[in-house]
């Protein structure tokens, strides 16, 4: 009787070899495909992206026209921070950082009747000041700064607010914008304080494009005619606060919508 030959091991070895060969073939094919894709990516031109052309700069005549309209609509614009004198104005502007004017006014109506000079503010003390302004954001830091700047005004300026940018910016909590507001409102200087609203208006309209508040300020200072510069920042801030608002600008009631360069305006 012939012996039965078992070939399961051979079949296994053959099957393993076949699968290995198939795997190598797939790997080779995948390698060829990925290599071809890489070569195509290297040789194919980059996809074109649409770039928006920079808006045409405003002409001197257009700038004069815009501010002429602002002046006709509001000849004597006022800041919305309530104050009694240069010192309380300075304090109000320091308190207004990252806070609304309405929120600051609500707190200072209880503060300024009892502390309208640096001497009275120091006598009030940081603890009581902090309690009065606790509804304002960052009130702890602001209370510390107000007491510190009050001490410096007494020690270095005879208790008066200096009419000098460098001296103002040397005070705790006082930056360029705060100094500009004080110089403009308290002393009538033609300074331009760039806040969030004015920064948006300058860039959106194309009137004063800039990546930083300082760039916007310097551009406005250069292009605004002298006759309008005294009130220019008030007009632009109010325009940004009530008309050229952040989310949905009210283009239909904008005084300068025909001059504005914003490509998404609705009129």
TILUMMI-550091 format. One record per residue (C-alpha): residue number from 1; chain; x, y, z. Coordinates in steps of 0.2 Angstrom, whole numbers. Example, Ala and Ser with C-alpha at 12.3 -4.5 7.8 and 13.67 -1.06 7.14 Angstrom:
# residues 2
[r 1,A,[62,-22,39]]
[r 2,A,[68,-5,36]]
This chain:
# residues 267
[r 1,A,[0,0,0]]
[r 2,A,[7,17,-5]]
[r 3,A,[11,29,9]]
[r 4,A,[0,45,10]]
[r 5,A,[11,60,8]]
[r 6,A,[6,75,19]]
[r 7,A,[9,91,10]]
[r 8,A,[1,103,22]]
[r 9,A,[18,110,27]]
[r 10,A,[22,113,9]]
[r 11,A,[6,121,6]]
[r 12,A,[9,133,21]]
[r 13,A,[26,137,15]]
[r 14,A,[20,141,-2]]
[r 15,A,[5,151,4]]
[r 16,A,[16,161,15]]
[r 17,A,[28,164,1]]
[r 18,A,[14,169,-11]]
[r 19,A,[7,181,2]]
[r 20,A,[24,189,5]]
[r 21,A,[27,191,-13]]
[r 22,A,[9,199,-15]]
[r 23,A,[13,211,0]]
[r 24,A,[30,216,-9]]
[r 25,A,[20,219,-25]]
[r 26,A,[7,230,-16]]
[r 27,A,[21,239,-6]]
[r 28,A,[31,242,-23]]
[r 29,A,[15,248,-31]]
[r 30,A,[11,260,-17]]
[r 31,A,[29,266,-17]]
[r 32,A,[27,270,-35]]
[r 33,A,[11,278,-33]]
[r 34,A,[17,289,-18]]
[r 35,A,[33,293,-27]]
[r 36,A,[23,298,-42]]
[r 37,A,[12,309,-32]]
[r 38,A,[27,317,-23]]
[r 39,A,[34,321,-40]]
[r 40,A,[18,328,-46]]
[r 41,A,[17,339,-31]]
[r 42,A,[34,345,-33]]
[r 43,A,[32,349,-52]]
[r 44,A,[13,356,-51]]
[r 45,A,[11,375,-48]]
[r 46,A,[5,380,-31]]
[r 47,A,[-14,384,-31]]
[r 48,A,[-18,402,-34]]
[r 49,A,[-26,412,-20]]
[r 50,A,[-36,427,-22]]
[r 51,A,[-29,442,-14]]
[r 52,A,[-39,458,-11]]
[r 53,A,[-31,474,-18]]
[r 54,A,[-26,487,-5]]
[r 55,A,[-40,501,-5]]
[r 56,A,[-36,517,-14]]
[r 57,A,[-30,530,-1]]
[r 58,A,[-41,544,3]]
[r 59,A,[-38,560,-5]]
[r 60,A,[-35,576,5]]
[r 61,A,[-52,583,-2]]
[r 62,A,[-61,567,4]]
[r 63,A,[-53,568,21]]
[r 64,A,[-58,587,22]]
[r 65,A,[-76,582,16]]
[r 66,A,[-78,568,29]]
[r 67,A,[-73,579,44]]
[r 68,A,[-83,593,37]]
[r 69,A,[-98,582,38]]
[r 70,A,[-94,576,56]]
[r 71,A,[-92,594,62]]
[r 72,A,[-108,600,54]]
[r 73,A,[-117,585,63]]
[r 74,A,[-109,588,80]]
[r 75,A,[-99,604,81]]
[r 76,A,[-93,602,99]]
[r 77,A,[-91,583,103]]
[r 78,A,[-88,578,121]]
[r 79,A,[-80,563,129]]
[r 80,A,[-92,552,138]]
[r 81,A,[-82,550,154]]
[r 82,A,[-89,561,168]]
[r 83,A,[-76,572,177]]
[r 84,A,[-75,588,187]]
[r 85,A,[-57,594,183]]
[r 86,A,[-41,587,175]]
[r 87,A,[-37,576,190]]
[r 88,A,[-54,567,190]]
[r 89,A,[-52,566,171]]
[r 90,A,[-36,557,173]]
[r 91,A,[-43,545,186]]
[r 92,A,[-58,542,175]]
[r 93,A,[-47,537,160]]
[r 94,A,[-36,526,170]]
[r 95,A,[-51,517,177]]
[r 96,A,[-59,515,159]]
[r 97,A,[-46,503,153]]
[r 98,A,[-55,487,148]]
[r 99,A,[-71,494,155]]
[r 100,A,[-86,504,148]]
[r 101,A,[-88,523,150]]
[r 102,A,[-105,520,157]]
[r 103,A,[-98,507,170]]
[r 104,A,[-84,520,175]]
[r 105,A,[-97,534,177]]
[r 106,A,[-108,524,188]]
[r 107,A,[-93,521,200]]
[r 108,A,[-86,538,200]]
[r 109,A,[-102,547,204]]
[r 110,A,[-99,540,221]]
[r 111,A,[-80,544,221]]
[r 112,A,[-77,561,214]]
[r 113,A,[-88,571,226]]
[r 114,A,[-77,565,240]]
[r 115,A,[-60,563,231]]
[r 116,A,[-58,576,217]]
[r 117,A,[-40,580,221]]
[r 118,A,[-24,570,223]]
[r 119,A,[-23,575,242]]
[r 120,A,[-41,569,245]]
[r 121,A,[-38,553,235]]
[r 122,A,[-23,549,246]]
[r 123,A,[-33,553,262]]
[r 124,A,[-47,541,255]]
[r 125,A,[-35,527,255]]
[r 126,A,[-33,512,244]]
[r 127,A,[-45,501,253]]
[r 128,A,[-60,513,252]]
[r 129,A,[-56,517,234]]
[r 130,A,[-56,499,230]]
[r 131,A,[-73,496,238]]
[r 132,A,[-80,511,228]]
[r 133,A,[-74,505,211]]
[r 134,A,[-76,486,214]]
[r 135,A,[-89,485,200]]
[r 136,A,[-75,490,187]]
[r 137,A,[-64,477,179]]
[r 138,A,[-47,475,186]]
[r 139,A,[-52,486,201]]
[r 140,A,[-38,481,213]]
[r 141,A,[-24,485,201]]
[r 142,A,[-33,502,196]]
[r 143,A,[-35,507,214]]
[r 144,A,[-17,504,217]]
[r 145,A,[-12,514,202]]
[r 146,A,[-24,529,207]]
[r 147,A,[-17,530,224]]
[r 148,A,[1,529,217]]
[r 149,A,[-1,542,204]]
[r 150,A,[-10,553,217]]
[r 151,A,[6,552,228]]
[r 152,A,[17,556,213]]
[r 153,A,[6,571,208]]
[r 154,A,[8,578,225]]
[r 155,A,[27,575,226]]
[r 156,A,[32,580,209]]
[r 157,A,[19,592,202]]
[r 158,A,[12,601,216]]
[r 159,A,[-4,591,216]]
[r 160,A,[-8,597,198]]
[r 161,A,[-10,586,182]]
[r 162,A,[5,590,171]]
[r 163,A,[2,597,153]]
[r 164,A,[16,586,147]]
[r 165,A,[15,569,138]]
[r 166,A,[31,562,146]]
[r 167,A,[26,567,163]]
[r 168,A,[9,560,161]]
[r 169,A,[16,543,154]]
[r 170,A,[27,542,169]]
[r 171,A,[12,540,181]]
[r 172,A,[6,522,185]]
[r 173,A,[-8,516,174]]
[r 174,A,[-5,530,161]]
[r 175,A,[-1,525,143]]
[r 176,A,[-1,535,127]]
[r 177,A,[-19,534,124]]
[r 178,A,[-23,540,142]]
[r 179,A,[-11,554,140]]
[r 180,A,[-18,559,123]]
[r 181,A,[-36,560,131]]
[r 182,A,[-30,571,145]]
[r 183,A,[-20,582,134]]
[r 184,A,[-35,584,122]]
[r 185,A,[-49,586,134]]
[r 186,A,[-41,595,149]]
[r 187,A,[-29,606,139]]
[r 188,A,[-36,607,122]]
[r 189,A,[-21,599,113]]
[r 190,A,[-24,592,96]]
[r 191,A,[-20,575,101]]
[r 192,A,[-28,559,94]]
[r 193,A,[-32,545,106]]
[r 194,A,[-34,528,97]]
[r 195,A,[-45,516,106]]
[r 196,A,[-53,501,100]]
[r 197,A,[-67,510,91]]
[r 198,A,[-56,522,82]]
[r 199,A,[-43,508,77]]
[r 200,A,[-58,499,69]]
[r 201,A,[-64,515,60]]
[r 202,A,[-47,519,54]]
[r 203,A,[-44,502,46]]
[r 204,A,[-61,498,40]]
[r 205,A,[-64,514,31]]
[r 206,A,[-46,514,24]]
[r 207,A,[-44,532,31]]
[r 208,A,[-29,527,42]]
[r 209,A,[-24,509,40]]
[r 210,A,[-12,502,53]]
[r 211,A,[-7,487,62]]
[r 212,A,[-5,495,79]]
[r 213,A,[-14,510,87]]
[r 214,A,[2,520,85]]
[r 215,A,[2,518,67]]
[r 216,A,[-16,523,65]]
[r 217,A,[-13,538,76]]
[r 218,A,[2,544,66]]
[r 219,A,[-7,542,50]]
[r 220,A,[-22,552,56]]
[r 221,A,[-10,565,64]]
[r 222,A,[-2,567,46]]
[r 223,A,[-18,568,35]]
[r 224,A,[-31,577,46]]
[r 225,A,[-32,595,42]]
[r 226,A,[-27,606,57]]
[r 227,A,[-44,614,58]]
[r 228,A,[-52,597,62]]
[r 229,A,[-38,590,73]]
[r 230,A,[-44,596,90]]
[r 231,A,[-60,586,89]]
[r 232,A,[-55,573,77]]
[r 233,A,[-53,558,89]]
[r 234,A,[-70,562,97]]
[r 235,A,[-79,561,80]]
[r 236,A,[-70,545,75]]
[r 237,A,[-73,537,92]]
[r 238,A,[-91,541,93]]
[r 239,A,[-93,536,75]]
[r 240,A,[-86,519,79]]
[r 241,A,[-96,517,95]]
[r 242,A,[-113,521,88]]
[r 243,A,[-112,519,69]]
[r 244,A,[-97,509,62]]
[r 245,A,[-100,496,76]]
[r 246,A,[-90,480,76]]
[r 247,A,[-102,466,71]]
[r 248,A,[-115,475,60]]
[r 249,A,[-110,492,55]]
[r 250,A,[-125,504,52]]
[r 251,A,[-119,509,34]]
[r 252,A,[-137,515,30]]
[r 253,A,[-135,530,42]]
[r 254,A,[-116,533,40]]
[r 255,A,[-111,551,36]]
[r 256,A,[-97,545,26]]
[r 257,A,[-103,529,17]]
[r 258,A,[-99,536,0]]
[r 259,A,[-81,539,5]]
[r 260,A,[-78,523,14]]
[r 261,A,[-67,510,6]]
[r 262,A,[-74,495,16]]
[r 263,A,[-78,482,2]]
[r 264,A,[-92,474,13]]
[r 265,A,[-102,490,16]]
[r 266,A,[-121,488,13]]
[r 267,A,[-124,504,4]]
